[in-house]
Amino acid sequence: MPVLVLYRTGAEASQALRRSLPPGHPWRVARCRSRTQLERALGQSLVDGIIFAAPGPALDELLVCRSRYPRIPLVAFAPFRPDDGELLLACAEAQVSGVLVEGVDNAVAGELASRWAATVERRRALGDACRMLRLSDPLQRELWFYLLDRPDHPMRTAWLAARWGLSREHLSRQFGAGGAPNLKRVIDLTRIATAAWLLGNPGYDAARVARILRFATASHLSATARRIAGVPAGALAALGPRGVLAAFARGRTRSRL
């Protein structure tokens, strides 16, 4: 599951965010108390956002990481006061995606933080997917968004069928109805589109992205990228998620069931 990292936040803020995430959310919440732990999380997990305790060392340390991971949203969560204008300005200059006021926003902190998560950016980048891939049936759309929100978990058709209470064959036929792509291909599409998004961060290379998205090796990632988008892993960053979708829609939608 994608991860929301709580960085140097206090216990109250951490509990508030965990309690107020929207129902059915796709995120796991991890708390990092040091830069070493943060770097480990960034290297091993699909980090969808970093919620940090501003002001103080947390923001300074995150700015060091910013040049390497510019696409990962930062959200400040601290007990800001009316005279903290300079601190808020520092957050704005650091391109912080959002600010939560501890003690005021606690009841909705998770809901608000989820709106700034990278999942939202990836959904926006692939906003034409349902039209381009002819996903018109409610089941097709439900599966698409479920897969898109969990690209770091290699989904099996049989597992998805069991979750939806269908046979593997019935799910595959129903998903591919009306000219829609093969389900296995769509599973790979969501993973390769996410790989393209991750590789837009200079701090990631193909080997790290392969590990985060649970590909067996960097070569496996590259082979899947060629099958889905017609390019090796090294060219995914230039394509971006939208480019991956466009390349996929141009005749790479079918495979064996």
C-alpha positions in Angstrom: 0.0 0.0 0.0 1.2 3.6 -0.6 2.5 5.3 2.5 1.8 8.6 4.2 4.9 9.4 6.3 4.5 11.3 9.5 7.9 13.0 10.0 8.8 14.3 13.5 5.2 14.8 14.3 4.0 14.6 17.9 1.8 11.8 19.2 -1.4 13.9 19.2 -0.9 15.0 15.6 -0.1 11.4 14.5 -3.2 10.0 16.2 -5.4 12.7 14.7 -4.2 12.0 11.2 -4.6 8.2 11.5 -8.2 8.6 12.9 -9.4 11.0 10.3 -8.3 9.4 7.0 -11.3 8.8 4.8 -13.0 5.4 4.9 -11.6 2.9 2.4 -8.4 4.8 1.9 -5.4 3.0 0.3 -2.7 4.3 2.6 -0.5 2.9 5.3 0.7 5.4 7.8 4.4 5.3 8.9 6.0 7.5 11.5 9.7 8.5 11.0 11.6 10.2 13.8 14.9 10.7 12.0 16.2 11.5 8.6 17.7 8.0 8.4 14.3 6.5 8.9 12.8 8.9 6.3 15.4 7.9 3.7 14.7 4.3 4.4 11.0 4.8 3.8 11.6 6.7 0.6 13.9 3.9 -0.7 11.6 1.0 0.2 8.0 2.2 0.0 5.7 4.2 -2.4 5.6 7.4 -0.4 2.5 9.4 -1.3 3.2 12.4 1.0 5.2 13.6 4.0 3.3 15.2 6.8 5.8 17.0 9.0 6.0 19.0 12.2 6.8 22.6 11.1 8.5 24.8 12.1 12.0 23.8 13.1 14.5 21.1 12.0 11.9 19.0 10.1 11.4 21.6 7.4 15.2 22.2 7.0 15.8 18.5 6.7 13.1 18.1 4.2 14.4 20.9 2.0 17.6 18.9 1.7 15.6 16.0 0.3 13.4 18.3 -1.9 15.8 18.4 -4.8 15.8 14.6 -5.0 12.1 14.0 -4.5 10.3 17.1 -5.8 7.1 15.3 -6.7 6.4 14.0 -3.2 4.0 16.4 -1.5 4.9 18.0 1.8 2.2 18.9 4.3 2.9 20.9 7.5 1.0 19.9 10.6 1.9 22.0 13.7 0.3 24.3 16.3 0.6 27.5 14.2 -0.2 30.8 16.0 -1.5 34.0 14.5 2.0 35.6 14.7 3.6 32.7 12.8 3.5 34.6 9.5 7.3 34.1 8.8 6.9 30.3 9.3 4.0 30.1 6.9 6.0 32.2 4.4 8.9 29.7 4.8 6.4 26.9 4.0 5.2 28.7 1.0 8.7 29.3 -0.3 9.4 25.6 0.2 6.4 24.8 -2.0 4.6 23.0 0.8 1.4 21.6 -0.6 -0.8 22.4 2.4 -0.8 23.5 6.1 -2.8 21.9 8.9 -3.1 23.6 12.2 -2.8 21.3 15.1 -5.6 21.6 17.6 -7.9 23.2 14.9 -7.8 20.7 12.0 -7.3 17.5 14.0 -10.8 16.1 13.2 -10.3 16.5 9.4 -6.5 16.3 9.2 -6.4 12.9 7.4 -9.2 13.9 5.0 -7.3 17.1 4.1 -3.9 15.5 3.8 -5.4 12.8 1.5 -6.4 15.6 -1.0 -2.7 16.6 -1.4 -1.4 13.0 -1.7 0.5 12.0 -4.8 -2.3 9.5 -5.6 -4.4 12.5 -6.5 -1.8 13.8 -8.9 -1.5 10.4 -10.5 -5.3 10.1 -10.9 -5.3 13.6 -12.4 -2.5 12.7 -14.9 -4.5 9.6 -15.9 -7.9 11.4 -15.9 -8.6 10.4 -19.5 -8.0 6.7 -18.9 -11.6 5.6 -18.6 -12.5 7.2 -21.9 -9.3 6.1 -23.8 -9.5 2.6 -22.5 -13.3 2.3 -22.9 -13.9 1.6 -19.3 -17.6 2.4 -19.2 -19.0 -0.4 -16.9 -19.1 0.4 -13.2 -17.1 -2.8 -12.4 -14.4 -1.7 -14.9 -14.1 1.7 -13.4 -14.2 0.4 -9.8 -11.3 -2.0 -10.6 -9.4 0.7 -12.5 -9.3 3.1 -9.5 -8.7 0.3 -7.1 -5.6 -0.7 -9.1 -4.5 2.8 -9.7 -4.5 3.5 -5.9 -2.4 0.4 -5.1 0.3 0.1 -7.8 2.9 -1.1 -5.4 1.0 -4.4 -4.8 1.3 -6.8 -7.8 -2.3 -7.9 -8.2 -3.3 -11.3 -9.4 -6.4 -11.8 -11.4 -7.5 -14.7 -9.2 -7.1 -12.6 -6.1 -9.1 -9.7 -7.6 -11.8 -12.2 -8.7 -12.1 -13.6 -5.2 -12.3 -10.1 -3.7 -15.2 -9.2 -6.1 -16.9 -12.6 -5.6 -16.4 -13.7 -9.2 -14.6 -16.4 -11.0 -11.3 -15.5 -12.6 -12.7 -16.2 -16.1 -15.9 -14.2 -15.5 -13.9 -11.2 -14.1 -11.5 -11.2 -17.1 -14.4 -11.4 -19.6 -16.4 -8.7 -17.9 -13.5 -6.3 -17.5 -12.5 -6.8 -21.2 -16.1 -6.3 -22.5 -16.9 -3.5 -24.9 -13.4 -3.2 -26.3 -11.7 -2.5 -23.0 -8.1 -3.7 -22.5 -7.1 -7.0 -21.0 -7.1 -6.9 -17.2 -3.6 -8.2 -16.9 -2.4 -5.4 -19.2 -4.2 -2.8 -17.1 -2.6 -4.1 -13.9 0.8 -3.6 -15.6 -0.3 -0.2 -16.9 -1.0 1.2 -13.5 2.4 0.0 -12.2 4.3 1.4 -15.2 2.5 4.7 -15.1 3.5 5.0 -11.4 7.1 4.0 -12.3 7.1 6.9 -14.8 5.9 9.2 -12.0 8.5 8.0 -9.5 11.3 8.3 -12.1 10.5 12.0 -12.4 12.2 12.3 -9.0 16.0 12.5 -9.4 16.4 10.5 -6.2 15.0 7.4 -7.9 16.6 5.1 -10.4 15.2 2.0 -12.1 16.6 -0.3 -9.4 14.9 1.6 -6.5 11.6 1.9 -8.4 11.6 -1.8 -9.2 12.1 -2.5 -5.5 9.3 -0.1 -4.5 6.8 -1.4 -7.0 7.7 -5.1 -6.2 9.2 -6.0 -9.6 11.6 -8.9 -9.4 14.5 -6.8 -10.8 15.2 -3.6 -12.7 15.3 -5.7 -15.9 11.8 -7.0 -15.1 10.6 -3.4 -14.8 12.3 -2.5 -18.1 10.8 -5.5 -19.9 7.3 -4.6 -18.6 7.8 -0.9 -19.6 8.6 -2.1 -23.2 5.5 -4.2 -23.3 3.2 -1.5 -21.9 4.7 1.7 -23.3 7.2 0.6 -25.9 10.2 2.1 -24.1 12.8 0.9 -21.5 12.6 2.0 -17.9 15.2 4.7 -18.6 12.8 6.5 -20.9 9.7 6.4 -18.6 10.5 9.7 -16.8 10.4 11.6 -20.2 7.0 10.0 -21.0 5.4 10.6 -17.6 2.1 8.8 -16.6 0.1 10.6 -19.3 2.6 9.5 -22.0 2.6 6.0 -20.8 -1.2 5.9 -21.0 -1.1 7.3 -24.6 1.5 4.8 -25.7 -0.5 2.0 -24.1 -3.7 3.0 -25.8 -2.0 2.8 -29.2 -2.3 -0.9 -29.6 -0.7 -2.5 -26.5 -3.9 -3.3 -24.7 -4.3 -7.1 -25.2 -2.5 -10.2 -23.9 -3.4 -13.7 -23.1 -5.9 -14.2 -20.2 
